[in-house]
Amino acid sequence: MQLNEYAKLSEWINDPATQVLWEFERSELLFVKRLGEGSIKVVVRYQGKRVDLDLLINALKVKTKTIESGINGGLYEVWR
């Protein structure tokens, strides 16, 4: 992840417009940030496992350190 994307992700976590989803069984975090007509989604995957987004079961806010640890230790995707 590029530094500017990492900085943006840190800002998104504390933004009320950011929705954070956590799928515990498959260790995946999904961030959805609404930007006007569109949105930016950031997926952090642990252990390289994949999951259909509709299988995400719990929505909650998590601490920035948790996210940073996940990005450093897992896989991620960023797309619009």
PDB file as gemmi writes it, atoms N, CA and C in Angstrom:
CRYST1    1.000    1.000    1.000  90.00  90.00  90.00 P 1                      
ATOM      1  N   MET A   1       0.846  -1.174   0.000  1.00  0.00           N  
ATOM      2  CA  MET A   1       0.000   0.000   0.000  1.00  0.00           C  
ATOM      3  C   MET A   1       0.887   1.231   0.000  1.00  0.00           C  
ATOM      4  N   GLN A   2       0.580   2.177  -0.856  1.00  0.00           N  
ATOM      5  CA  GLN A   2       1.359   3.391  -0.926  1.00  0.00           C  
ATOM      6  C   GLN A   2       1.076   4.248   0.298  1.00  0.00           C  
ATOM      7  N   LEU A   3       2.049   5.074   0.637  1.00  0.00           N  
ATOM      8  CA  LEU A   3       1.952   5.877   1.857  1.00  0.00           C  
ATOM      9  C   LEU A   3       0.710   6.764   1.870  1.00  0.00           C  
ATOM     10  N   ASN A   4       0.400   7.401   0.735  1.00  0.00           N  
ATOM     11  CA  ASN A   4      -0.767   8.282   0.727  1.00  0.00           C  
ATOM     12  C   ASN A   4      -2.064   7.500   0.917  1.00  0.00           C  
ATOM     13  N   GLU A   5      -2.147   6.274   0.383  1.00  0.00           N  
ATOM     14  CA  GLU A   5      -3.326   5.437   0.593  1.00  0.00           C  
ATOM     15  C   GLU A   5      -3.434   5.035   2.060  1.00  0.00           C  
ATOM     16  N   TYR A   6      -2.295   4.741   2.677  1.00  0.00           N  
ATOM     17  CA  TYR A   6      -2.266   4.352   4.086  1.00  0.00           C  
ATOM     18  C   TYR A   6      -2.748   5.506   4.966  1.00  0.00           C  
ATOM     19  N   ALA A   7      -2.300   6.713   4.655  1.00  0.00           N  
ATOM     20  CA  ALA A   7      -2.718   7.889   5.418  1.00  0.00           C  
ATOM     21  C   ALA A   7      -4.218   8.119   5.261  1.00  0.00           C  
ATOM     22  N   LYS A   8      -4.729   7.956   4.038  1.00  0.00           N  
ATOM     23  CA  LYS A   8      -6.158   8.120   3.808  1.00  0.00           C  
ATOM     24  C   LYS A   8      -6.952   7.095   4.605  1.00  0.00           C  
ATOM     25  N   LEU A   9      -6.479   5.859   4.630  1.00  0.00           N  
ATOM     26  CA  LEU A   9      -7.174   4.806   5.370  1.00  0.00           C  
ATOM     27  C   LEU A   9      -7.271   5.157   6.845  1.00  0.00           C  
ATOM     28  N   SER A  10      -6.190   5.686   7.416  1.00  0.00           N  
ATOM     29  CA  SER A  10      -6.208   6.079   8.821  1.00  0.00           C  
ATOM     30  C   SER A  10      -7.251   7.165   9.072  1.00  0.00           C  
ATOM     31  N   GLU A  11      -7.396   8.092   8.126  1.00  0.00           N  
ATOM     32  CA  GLU A  11      -8.400   9.148   8.263  1.00  0.00           C  
ATOM     33  C   GLU A  11      -9.808   8.576   8.149  1.00  0.00           C  
ATOM     34  N   TRP A  12      -9.995   7.631   7.235  1.00  0.00           N  
ATOM     35  CA  TRP A  12     -11.324   7.043   7.019  1.00  0.00           C  
ATOM     36  C   TRP A  12     -11.866   6.372   8.265  1.00  0.00           C  
ATOM     37  N   ILE A  13     -10.992   5.724   9.024  1.00  0.00           N  
ATOM     38  CA  ILE A  13     -11.422   4.940  10.175  1.00  0.00           C  
ATOM     39  C   ILE A  13     -12.189   5.805  11.177  1.00  0.00           C  
ATOM     40  N   ASN A  14     -11.751   7.041  11.351  1.00  0.00           N  
ATOM     41  CA  ASN A  14     -12.370   7.925  12.337  1.00  0.00           C  
ATOM     42  C   ASN A  14     -13.451   8.819  11.745  1.00  0.00           C  
ATOM     43  N   ASP A  15     -13.766   8.646  10.468  1.00  0.00           N  
ATOM     44  CA  ASP A  15     -14.778   9.457   9.796  1.00  0.00           C  
ATOM     45  C   ASP A  15     -16.148   8.806   9.975  1.00  0.00           C  
ATOM     46  N   PRO A  16     -17.163   9.576  10.399  1.00  0.00           N  
ATOM     47  CA  PRO A  16     -18.509   9.008  10.581  1.00  0.00           C  
ATOM     48  C   PRO A  16     -19.090   8.408   9.304  1.00  0.00           C  
ATOM     49  N   ALA A  17     -18.598   8.838   8.134  1.00  0.00           N  
ATOM     50  CA  ALA A  17     -19.108   8.321   6.866  1.00  0.00           C  
ATOM     51  C   ALA A  17     -18.497   6.969   6.505  1.00  0.00           C  
ATOM     52  N   THR A  18     -17.587   6.481   7.336  1.00  0.00           N  
ATOM     53  CA  THR A  18     -16.926   5.214   7.056  1.00  0.00           C  
ATOM     54  C   THR A  18     -17.656   4.077   7.749  1.00  0.00           C  
ATOM     55  N   GLN A  19     -17.960   3.062   6.995  1.00  0.00           N  
ATOM     56  CA  GLN A  19     -18.576   1.858   7.547  1.00  0.00           C  
ATOM     57  C   GLN A  19     -17.495   0.784   7.637  1.00  0.00           C  
ATOM     58  N   VAL A  20     -17.360   0.173   8.801  1.00  0.00           N  
ATOM     59  CA  VAL A  20     -16.359  -0.862   9.005  1.00  0.00           C  
ATOM     60  C   VAL A  20     -17.060  -2.190   9.260  1.00  0.00           C  
ATOM     61  N   LEU A  21     -16.729  -3.180   8.452  1.00  0.00           N  
ATOM     62  CA  LEU A  21     -17.301  -4.511   8.613  1.00  0.00           C  
ATOM     63  C   LEU A  21     -16.187  -5.485   8.973  1.00  0.00           C  
ATOM     64  N   TRP A  22     -16.482  -6.378   9.900  1.00  0.00           N  
ATOM     65  CA  TRP A  22     -15.487  -7.362  10.349  1.00  0.00           C  
ATOM     66  C   TRP A  22     -16.088  -8.738  10.240  1.00  0.00           C  
ATOM     67  N   GLU A  23     -15.438  -9.624   9.484  1.00  0.00           N  
ATOM     68  CA  GLU A  23     -15.898 -11.002   9.340  1.00  0.00           C  
ATOM     69  C   GLU A  23     -14.905 -11.869  10.095  1.00  0.00           C  
ATOM     70  N   PHE A  24     -15.271 -12.289  11.295  1.00  0.00           N  
ATOM     71  CA  PHE A  24     -14.320 -12.921  12.204  1.00  0.00           C  
ATOM     72  C   PHE A  24     -13.801 -14.261  11.696  1.00  0.00           C  
ATOM     73  N   GLU A  25     -14.690 -15.111  11.223  1.00  0.00           N  
ATOM     74  CA  GLU A  25     -14.293 -16.466  10.837  1.00  0.00           C  
ATOM     75  C   GLU A  25     -13.218 -16.470   9.760  1.00  0.00           C  
ATOM     76  N   ARG A  26     -13.344 -15.582   8.786  1.00  0.00           N  
ATOM     77  CA  ARG A  26     -12.393 -15.571   7.676  1.00  0.00           C  
ATOM     78  C   ARG A  26     -11.360 -14.457   7.808  1.00  0.00           C  
ATOM     79  N   SER A  27     -11.374 -13.770   8.927  1.00  0.00           N  
ATOM     80  CA  SER A  27     -10.388 -12.728   9.212  1.00  0.00           C  
ATOM     81  C   SER A  27     -10.296 -11.697   8.099  1.00  0.00           C  
ATOM     82  N   GLU A  28     -11.381 -10.995   7.843  1.00  0.00           N  
ATOM     83  CA  GLU A  28     -11.384  -9.975   6.803  1.00  0.00           C  
ATOM     84  C   GLU A  28     -12.022  -8.699   7.315  1.00  0.00           C  
ATOM     85  N   LEU A  29     -11.389  -7.588   7.006  1.00  0.00           N  
ATOM     86  CA  LEU A  29     -11.939  -6.281   7.335  1.00  0.00           C  
ATOM     87  C   LEU A  29     -12.326  -5.579   6.047  1.00  0.00           C  
ATOM     88  N   LEU A  30     -13.465  -4.966   6.015  1.00  0.00           N  
ATOM     89  CA  LEU A  30     -13.911  -4.212   4.848  1.00  0.00           C  
ATOM     90  C   LEU A  30     -14.285  -2.804   5.275  1.00  0.00           C  
ATOM     91  N   PHE A  31     -13.674  -1.819   4.636  1.00  0.00           N  
ATOM     92  CA  PHE A  31     -13.998  -0.422   4.902  1.00  0.00           C  
ATOM     93  C   PHE A  31     -14.703   0.145   3.687  1.00  0.00           C  
ATOM     94  N   VAL A  32     -15.816   0.797   3.879  1.00  0.00           N  
ATOM     95  CA  VAL A  32     -16.534   1.426   2.780  1.00  0.00           C  
ATOM     96  C   VAL A  32     -16.665   2.911   3.088  1.00  0.00           C  
ATOM     97  N   LYS A  33     -16.088   3.741   2.241  1.00  0.00           N  
ATOM     98  CA  LYS A  33     -16.145   5.197   2.432  1.00  0.00           C  
ATOM     99  C   LYS A  33     -16.966   5.804   1.307  1.00  0.00           C  
ATOM    100  N   ARG A  34     -18.048   6.466   1.653  1.00  0.00           N  
ATOM    101  CA  ARG A  34     -18.889   7.087   0.642  1.00  0.00           C  
ATOM    102  C   ARG A  34     -18.290   8.427   0.221  1.00  0.00           C  
ATOM    103  N   LEU A  35     -18.141   8.604  -1.074  1.00  0.00           N  
ATOM    104  CA  LEU A  35     -17.575   9.838  -1.611  1.00  0.00           C  
ATOM    105  C   LEU A  35     -18.510  10.375  -2.688  1.00  0.00           C  
ATOM    106  N   GLY A  36     -19.416  11.252  -2.313  1.00  0.00           N  
ATOM    107  CA  GLY A  36     -20.339  11.818  -3.284  1.00  0.00           C  
ATOM    108  C   GLY A  36     -21.198  10.748  -3.927  1.00  0.00           C  
ATOM    109  N   GLU A  37     -21.114  10.645  -5.257  1.00  0.00           N  
ATOM    110  CA  GLU A  37     -21.932   9.684  -5.980  1.00  0.00           C  
ATOM    111  C   GLU A  37     -21.385   8.265  -5.884  1.00  0.00           C  
ATOM    112  N   GLY A  38     -20.116   8.120  -5.519  1.00  0.00           N  
ATOM    113  CA  GLY A  38     -19.508   6.794  -5.468  1.00  0.00           C  
ATOM    114  C   GLY A  38     -19.000   6.451  -4.092  1.00  0.00           C  
ATOM    115  N   SER A  39     -18.131   5.467  -4.033  1.00  0.00           N  
ATOM    116  CA  SER A  39     -17.534   5.077  -2.761  1.00  0.00           C  
ATOM    117  C   SER A  39     -16.187   4.425  -3.024  1.00  0.00           C  
ATOM    118  N   ILE A  40     -15.360   4.388  -2.007  1.00  0.00           N  
ATOM    119  CA  ILE A  40     -14.088   3.680  -2.059  1.00  0.00           C  
ATOM    120  C   ILE A  40     -14.171   2.543  -1.059  1.00  0.00           C  
ATOM    121  N   LYS A  41     -13.761   1.363  -1.468  1.00  0.00           N  
ATOM    122  CA  LYS A  41     -13.784   0.208  -0.582  1.00  0.00           C  
ATOM    123  C   LYS A  41     -12.358  -0.273  -0.360  1.00  0.00           C  
ATOM    124  N   VAL A  42     -12.031  -0.598   0.872  1.00  0.00           N  
ATOM    125  CA  VAL A  42     -10.720  -1.143   1.211  1.00  0.00           C  
ATOM    126  C   VAL A  42     -10.945  -2.464   1.919  1.00  0.00           C  
ATOM    127  N   VAL A  43     -10.364  -3.531   1.390  1.00  0.00           N  
ATOM    128  CA  VAL A  43     -10.487  -4.843   2.013  1.00  0.00           C  
ATOM    129  C   VAL A  43      -9.125  -5.248   2.556  1.00  0.00           C  
ATOM    130  N   VAL A  44      -9.089  -5.648   3.814  1.00  0.00           N  
ATOM    131  CA  VAL A  44      -7.871  -6.180   4.420  1.00  0.00           C  
ATOM    132  C   VAL A  44      -8.116  -7.651   4.697  1.00  0.00           C  
ATOM    133  N   ARG A  45      -7.324  -8.523   4.086  1.00  0.00           N  
ATOM    134  CA  ARG A  45      -7.509  -9.962   4.269  1.00  0.00           C  
ATOM    135  C   ARG A  45      -6.337 -10.532   5.054  1.00  0.00           C  
ATOM    136  N   TYR A  46      -6.642 -11.450   5.943  1.00  0.00           N  
ATOM    137  CA  TYR A  46      -5.618 -12.150   6.706  1.00  0.00           C  
ATOM    138  C   TYR A  46      -5.476 -13.558   6.158  1.00  0.00           C  
ATOM    139  N   GLN A  47      -4.269 -14.088   6.182  1.00  0.00           N  
ATOM    140  CA  GLN A  47      -3.993 -15.472   5.794  1.00  0.00           C  
ATOM    141  C   GLN A  47      -4.402 -15.749   4.353  1.00  0.00           C  
ATOM    142  N   GLY A  48      -4.537 -14.709   3.542  1.00  0.00           N  
ATOM    143  CA  GLY A  48      -4.827 -14.871   2.127  1.00  0.00           C  
ATOM    144  C   GLY A  48      -6.172 -15.471   1.803  1.00  0.00           C  
ATOM    145  N   LYS A  49      -7.072 -15.553   2.772  1.00  0.00           N  
ATOM    146  CA  LYS A  49      -8.379 -16.160   2.531  1.00  0.00           C  
ATOM    147  C   LYS A  49      -9.310 -15.163   1.854  1.00  0.00           C  
ATOM    148  N   ARG A  50     -10.173 -15.675   0.998  1.00  0.00           N  
ATOM    149  CA  ARG A  50     -11.144 -14.826   0.315  1.00  0.00           C  
ATOM    150  C   ARG A  50     -12.541 -15.143   0.836  1.00  0.00           C  
ATOM    151  N   VAL A  51     -13.435 -14.179   0.690  1.00  0.00           N  
ATOM    152  CA  VAL A  51     -14.807 -14.375   1.147  1.00  0.00           C  
ATOM    153  C   VAL A  51     -15.727 -13.484   0.320  1.00  0.00           C  
ATOM    154  N   ASP A  52     -16.929 -13.967   0.044  1.00  0.00           N  
ATOM    155  CA  ASP A  52     -17.911 -13.126  -0.628  1.00  0.00           C  
ATOM    156  C   ASP A  52     -18.329 -12.018   0.331  1.00  0.00           C  
ATOM    157  N   LEU A  53     -18.429 -10.800  -0.185  1.00  0.00           N  
ATOM    158  CA  LEU A  53     -18.719  -9.670   0.691  1.00  0.00           C  
ATOM    159  C   LEU A  53     -20.060  -9.800   1.388  1.00  0.00           C  
ATOM    160  N   ASP A  54     -21.008 -10.513   0.787  1.00  0.00           N  
ATOM    161  CA  ASP A  54     -22.311 -10.662   1.439  1.00  0.00           C  
ATOM    162  C   ASP A  54     -22.268 -11.626   2.620  1.00  0.00           C  
ATOM    163  N   LEU A  55     -21.120 -12.264   2.848  1.00  0.00           N  
ATOM    164  CA  LEU A  55     -20.985 -13.155   3.999  1.00  0.00           C  
ATOM    165  C   LEU A  55     -20.464 -12.431   5.235  1.00  0.00           C  
ATOM    166  N   LEU A  56     -20.089 -11.152   5.083  1.00  0.00           N  
ATOM    167  CA  LEU A  56     -19.633 -10.387   6.243  1.00  0.00           C  
ATOM    168  C   LEU A  56     -20.793 -10.246   7.217  1.00  0.00           C  
ATOM    169  N   ILE A  57     -20.563 -10.569   8.479  1.00  0.00           N  
ATOM    170  CA  ILE A  57     -21.687 -10.702   9.393  1.00  0.00           C  
ATOM    171  C   ILE A  57     -21.788  -9.646  10.477  1.00  0.00           C  
ATOM    172  N   ASN A  58     -20.693  -9.027  10.872  1.00  0.00           N  
ATOM    173  CA  ASN A  58     -20.751  -8.064  11.970  1.00  0.00           C  
ATOM    174  C   ASN A  58     -20.211  -6.709  11.541  1.00  0.00           C  
ATOM    175  N   ALA A  59     -20.880  -5.641  11.944  1.00  0.00           N  
ATOM    176  CA  ALA A  59     -20.408  -4.289  11.655  1.00  0.00           C  
ATOM    177  C   ALA A  59     -20.006  -3.627  12.966  1.00  0.00           C  
ATOM    178  N   LEU A  60     -18.786  -3.099  13.029  1.00  0.00           N  
ATOM    179  CA  LEU A  60     -18.320  -2.419  14.226  1.00  0.00           C  
ATOM    180  C   LEU A  60     -17.153  -1.512  13.907  1.00  0.00           C  
ATOM    181  N   LYS A  61     -16.893  -0.590  14.795  1.00  0.00           N  
ATOM    182  CA  LYS A  61     -15.721   0.264  14.680  1.00  0.00           C  
ATOM    183  C   LYS A  61     -14.563  -0.412  15.405  1.00  0.00           C  
ATOM    184  N   VAL A  62     -13.388  -0.292  14.839  1.00  0.00           N  
ATOM    185  CA  VAL A  62     -12.214  -0.893  15.463  1.00  0.00           C  
ATOM    186  C   VAL A  62     -11.140   0.171  15.623  1.00  0.00           C  
ATOM    187  N   LYS A  63     -10.152  -0.102  16.452  1.00  0.00           N  
ATOM    188  CA  LYS A  63      -9.104   0.867  16.726  1.00  0.00           C  
ATOM    189  C   LYS A  63      -8.112   0.947  15.566  1.00  0.00           C  
ATOM    190  N   THR A  64      -7.539   2.129  15.390  1.00  0.00           N  
ATOM    191  CA  THR A  64      -6.578   2.346  14.314  1.00  0.00           C  
ATOM    192  C   THR A  64      -5.424   1.362  14.391  1.00  0.00           C  
ATOM    193  N   LYS A  65      -4.941   1.055  15.584  1.00  0.00           N  
ATOM    194  CA  LYS A  65      -3.813   0.133  15.720  1.00  0.00           C  
ATOM    195  C   LYS A  65      -4.165  -1.250  15.198  1.00  0.00           C  
ATOM    196  N   THR A  66      -5.409  -1.656  15.378  1.00  0.00           N  
ATOM    197  CA  THR A  66      -5.850  -2.947  14.864  1.00  0.00           C  
ATOM    198  C   THR A  66      -5.772  -2.961  13.346  1.00  0.00           C  
ATOM    199  N   ILE A  67      -6.211  -1.877  12.717  1.00  0.00           N  
ATOM    200  CA  ILE A  67      -6.183  -1.783  11.265  1.00  0.00           C  
ATOM    201  C   ILE A  67      -4.750  -1.778  10.763  1.00  0.00           C  
ATOM    202  N   GLU A  68      -3.903  -0.982  11.400  1.00  0.00           N  
ATOM    203  CA  GLU A  68      -2.510  -0.899  10.975  1.00  0.00           C  
ATOM    204  C   GLU A  68      -1.842  -2.254  11.076  1.00  0.00           C  
ATOM    205  N   SER A  69      -2.126  -2.988  12.133  1.00  0.00           N  
ATOM    206  CA  SER A  69      -1.560  -4.321  12.309  1.00  0.00           C  
ATOM    207  C   SER A  69      -2.036  -5.253  11.205  1.00  0.00           C  
ATOM    208  N   GLY A  70      -3.303  -5.141  10.844  1.00  0.00           N  
ATOM    209  CA  GLY A  70      -3.851  -5.980   9.791  1.00  0.00           C  
ATOM    210  C   GLY A  70      -3.227  -5.693   8.443  1.00  0.00           C  
ATOM    211  N   ILE A  71      -3.025  -4.417   8.145  1.00  0.00           N  
ATOM    212  CA  ILE A  71      -2.440  -4.048   6.862  1.00  0.00           C  
ATOM    213  C   ILE A  71      -1.003  -4.532   6.787  1.00  0.00           C  
ATOM    214  N   ASN A  72      -0.278  -4.401   7.879  1.00  0.00           N  
ATOM    215  CA  ASN A  72       1.112  -4.843   7.891  1.00  0.00           C  
ATOM    216  C   ASN A  72       1.228  -6.353   7.830  1.00  0.00           C  
ATOM    217  N   GLY A  73       0.243  -7.075   8.361  1.00  0.00           N  
ATOM    218  CA  GLY A  73       0.352  -8.524   8.451  1.00  0.00           C  
ATOM    219  C   GLY A  73      -0.520  -9.295   7.485  1.00  0.00           C  
ATOM    220  N   GLY A  74      -1.312  -8.596   6.663  1.00  0.00           N  
ATOM    221  CA  GLY A  74      -2.231  -9.309   5.788  1.00  0.00           C  
ATOM    222  C   GLY A  74      -2.222  -8.791   4.364  1.00  0.00           C  
ATOM    223  N   LEU A  75      -3.169  -9.260   3.597  1.00  0.00           N  
ATOM    224  CA  LEU A  75      -3.334  -8.815   2.222  1.00  0.00           C  
ATOM    225  C   LEU A  75      -4.416  -7.754   2.180  1.00  0.00           C  
ATOM    226  N   TYR A  76      -4.414  -6.953   1.139  1.00  0.00           N  
ATOM    227  CA  TYR A  76      -5.412  -5.902   1.049  1.00  0.00           C  
ATOM    228  C   TYR A  76      -5.732  -5.612  -0.414  1.00  0.00           C  
ATOM    229  N   GLU A  77      -6.851  -4.991  -0.643  1.00  0.00           N  
ATOM    230  CA  GLU A  77      -7.226  -4.504  -1.964  1.00  0.00           C  
ATOM    231  C   GLU A  77      -7.853  -3.130  -1.790  1.00  0.00           C  
ATOM    232  N   VAL A  78      -7.598  -2.258  -2.727  1.00  0.00           N  
ATOM    233  CA  VAL A  78      -8.240  -0.950  -2.738  1.00  0.00           C  
ATOM    234  C   VAL A  78      -8.840  -0.763  -4.119  1.00  0.00           C  
ATOM    235  N   TRP A  79     -10.112  -0.400  -4.178  1.00  0.00           N  
ATOM    236  CA  TRP A  79     -10.718  -0.168  -5.485  1.00  0.00           C  
ATOM    237  C   TRP A  79     -11.846   0.837  -5.374  1.00  0.00           C  
ATOM    238  N   ARG A  80     -12.236   1.383  -6.532  1.00  0.00           N  
ATOM    239  CA  ARG A  80     -13.343   2.350  -6.583  1.00  0.00           C  
ATOM    240  C   ARG A  80     -14.503   1.699  -7.292  1.00  0.00           C  
TER     241      ARG A  80                                                      
END                                                                             
